[in-house]
Structure formats: structure tokens, C-alpha cells
Amino acid sequence: MRRTLGYLKELENGKGWVGKVSLGKDPITGKYQAKWFTVRGNKAVAEKRLAELVHQLSTGANLRPAKTTVSDFLNRWLGEYARPNLTPRSYERYESIARLHLIPAIGKFQLTQLRPEHLQKHYAAMLDAGLQPRSVRYIHVVLHKALVTAMKWGLVTHNVADALDIPRAHQKEMQTWDEYELNKFLEAARSTPYYALFYTALFTGMRRSELLALRWQDVDFIYSQIYVNRSMHQLKDRSIVFAEPKTVKSRRTIALPPSAFLVLEAYRKAREYQHKQLDEKLNDSDLIFSNLGKPLRPATVSRAWGILAAKAGVKVIRFHDARHTHASLLLKQGIHPKIVQERLGHSTISITLDTYSHVAPGLQEAAAKRFDDAVQIKHNETADV
């Protein structure tokens, strides 16, 4: 039987009407709920009010009693949205932020009663306690994303996080190597077990998580290209998980430079020989970069990178900066930013342009000169003023 959206009943004293609008099941408790209202006036006034509430309900407005707390909602959001839609590592970060920074401070508020001033006060308190602006911004991003979901679920009518002035995060200074430093580092890495991994990182711009998830079946030795279709993450309990790329653009094909192809080809032959010595076979499903078949620990790889950079006598940059180095060297060679975007797996070209517009000195000057060369203005033919 179809549920009635609402009804009216005249008060016993005849001085007004009482009405009810059915709100359906509460998404948290599963119980049916209703909004009651009283109108002092005739039946026409009561019917108008009922029609207004029914219309609001049909257009997605939130009429539910304000019983869901921010804590209840965030815990539900983490389980029903964040866990199935985020990578395991991202879920861990979101869960940690909700547990440590959001629920203790604003969890007691009813979700529909949360106000911008509550959040602004909390952000100010975190900054006063010594938290970096970048961290506060990330906390804000997580809360904002959660409240977007609350709107989609019909729990709130607007996102209170939209009204906030959040602290500006200082851009982390990007460090890259030039051609000389890159070659000096690789020369020092040649005798280490990480040579092929570090070479591939610098010559493809792949993320650490993508490199450590690569299998031999992900490398096309005929067409000299790599297929990026998953990533590897280490969780807080030190377990290793593999996940699909976080965005559509992250799933991509990267053309291998000839030298990187040769390095990987030689590395594969060496691994095949090692397996043969152990009476084993190298399978296509085996990890390319591993420790006797076991996944490499991300922190171990980054630590080895830093130690080797210091030993090579070049400035010590993060492993992630290999990605920045790859991009900046491509841009300096005049490669179109769209190609750089595709190699790096950025979701939009604007991310590529915003990230690397300042790391390739001379691009503006080169562009100005090329424009001049293209139009070929002859100054001696310019009319006198």
C-alpha cells in the first residue's frame, strides 16, 4: 500500500488544524519519521501549509527532525562512502582525520545545526595549537567532501563548509634535478639493486605507488610502453594492498624512452637468470620491483633514494621529486604540456600548468623569441612614427 505523504485534522477547540508529513525511513535508524505542524487559522491556510511542506519534500529539502549528530553521520559516511570509494591508504587518512580532528570537536552537534562559526572556531583552535595551515586545509577538504555526501543523502540542504575562510597553505617548494644531476645520480645507482627502479621513475614520471605495483605483464616489450593500471599501498598495520588508480586519467599508457626500455630489458634478463638458478620461472604476474618476490616497502625505497643521492654528491630531493624532475625536463625541451599531463596522469591539464609553470626557467623567453621568429618583423621596414 502506498504511504500517504500527509494529512490534516482539525483541533478539538476548532481554533486551528494539526498536520503531518511523512518523511519515510530515517537513513540512520531505519525508523519511519514524520514532521508535525500546527496552523492557527482555517482549513485553506492549513492546506496551503501542507502543500508547501509536501513540495519541499518532493524537491529534496530536508524536513527530518534534527537528531543525527555530526559524529553519527561521519561514522556512517566513512563506512558507506569512504571505504568503498577511496584507496585503502586514503581511507586511512580520512578515518584518522575524522577520529582525531573532527569528531572530538564538532561531533556532538546535530548535523542540521552545524554552523560556519562552529567550524571557523575549530580551525582557529587547531592553528593556535600549532597545526600547520596545510594540515587544516586538508581537514577542511575532508569535512567538505563529507558534507557534499550529506546533501546528496538529503540530510542537509546546504554545505556549511562553503562559507568558510580557510587558512592559505604555503606551497611546498619543489626541488628538481637538472640533466647533470640526474646522470650523476644514476651513475651512482648503477651498482645497486634499485638502479632499474630509479631509472624507470626518472624516465617515466610514475608515482612510487604505481612503480611498486608494476608486473611484467604491464610492460609491452614490443611497443616499448608501460600500462599503469594499479597502485600499491602499505597500511598502518604494515599490510600491503593493491588498488585501482584513483582517477580515470591515472590509468594510462606511458611510452618508454629507448634507454629506459633497454634498462628494463636487461633487468628482466637478470631476473630470469636469478629465477633459473633457483629452479623457478619468472611469471608475467610477478612484481617487477621486489625483494625475492615480496613487495618492496615504500619507506625503504624512499630511504635508499635519499642515501644514494647524498652519496652521489647531488642535492637530496624526495623520491616524489623524480616525477617533478621528469616533467620539468620535458617542458624545458618544449614538449607540449598536454603530453606531460598524459604521462603523469594528472586529471586535468590545469593541474600540470599550475604545478610546473615556474620550474622551467626560460620558457617565457623562448616563447617570446619563437613568436618573433614566426612573424618575422623587419624593423627597417617599420613605418616612421
C-alpha positions, 0 to 999 in steps of 0.5 A: 500500500502506498504511504500517504505523504500527509494529512490534516485534522482539525483541533478539538477547540476548532481554533486551528488544524494539526498536520503531518508529513511523512518523511519515510525511513530515517537513513540512520535508524531505519525508523519511519519519521514524520514532521508535525505542524500546527496552523492557527487559522482555517482549513485553506491556510492549513492546506496551503501549509501542507502543500508547501511542506509536501513540495519541499519534500518532493524537491529534496529539502530536508524536513527530518527532525534534527537528531543525527549528530555530526559524529553519527553521520561521519561514522556512517559516511566513512563506512558507506562512502569512504571505504568503498570509494577511496584507496585503502591508504586514503581511507586511512587518512580520512578515518584518522582525520575524522577520529582525531580532528573532527569528531572530538570537536564538532561531533556532538552537534546535530548535523542540521545545526552545524554552523560556519562559526562552529567550524571557523572556531575549530580551525582557529583552535587547531592553528593556535595549537600549532597545526600547520595551515596545510594540515587544516586545509586538508581537514577542511577538504575532508569535512567538505567532501563529507558534507557534499555526501550529506546533501546528496543523502538529503540530510542537509540542504546546504554545505556549511563548509562553503562559507568558510575562510580557510587558512592559505597553505604555503606551497611546498617548494619543489626541488628538481634535478637538472640533466647533470644531476640526474646522470650523476645520480644514476651513475651512482645507482648503477651498482645497486639493486634499485638502479632499474627502479630509479631509472624507470621513475626518472624516465617515466614520471610514475608515482612510487605507488604505481612503480611498486605495483608494476608486473611484467605483464604491464610492460609491452616489450614490443611497443616499448610502453608501460600500462599503469593500471594499479597502485600499491599501498602499505597500511598502518598495520604494515599490510600491503594492498593493491588498488585501482588508480584513483582517477580515470586519467591515472590509468594510462599508457606511458611510452618508454624512452629507448634507454629506459626500455633497454634498462628494463630489458636487461633487468628482466634478463637478470631476473630470469637468470636469478629465477633459473638458478633457483629452479623457478620461472619468472611469471608475467604476474610477478612484481617487477620491483621486489625483494625475492618476490615480496613487495618492496616497502615504500619507506625503504625505497624512499630511504635508499633514494635519499642515501644514494643521492647524498652519496652521489654528491647531488642535492637530496630531493624526495623520491616524489621529486623524480616525477617533478624532475621528469616533467620539468625536463620535458617542458624545458625541451618544449614538449607540449604540456598536454603530453606531460599531463598524459604521462603523469596522469594528472586529471586535468591539464590545469593541474600540470600548468599550475604545478610546473609553470615556474620550474622551467626557467626560460620558457617565457623567453623562448616563447617570446623569441619563437613568436618573433621568429614566426612573424618575422618583423623587419624593423627597417621596414617599420613605418616612421612614427 
